[in-house]
Amino acid sequence: MDFSNDLAAVSAIGGRALVTAMTTDLWAATRARFARWLSRDRPDSEAVHLERLDRDHDALIAASGLEREELAQALETRWAGRLQDAAELDAESARILIEMVRQWEQEHPAETPVSRVDQNAKAGGHARIIQIGRDQNITRREPK
């Protein structure tokens, strides 16, 4: 994927990679790499970035179930914004972020996104079937 002209997409993927790593064995290395990148122009700010990363990591680890999913989404958005802001400062920062994201994508190939899910069910007699999902179109098939 060519990200060179779309820092928003790169940053969104970077935010997802960062938050995904928070709950894996890759966290320590990912944490260090992003903190170094975020503080590349100001080495004295690395401790601040590490503190932010640790705070978000700890909150995500402490959450569970739906709360964890919602927090992960919020963190992905928050970190994507931070990454984009940092990448927009200069071309070299953007280039490094693009390379980090490319490397992450190569190491963690995304599954093919699902654009449509079809659910089919069949009931007999007077039974009713209720299928719950998002953005539903409910139709009733007439018996043939």
Secondary structure, 3 states (H helix, E strand, C coil): CCCCCCHHHHHHHHHHHHHHHCCCCCHHHHHHHHHHHHCCCCHHHHHHHHHHHHHHHHHHHHCCHHHHHHHHHHHHHHHHHHHHHHHCCCHHHHHHHHHHHHHHHHHCCCCCCCCCCCCCCCCCCCCCCCCCCCCCCCCCCCCC
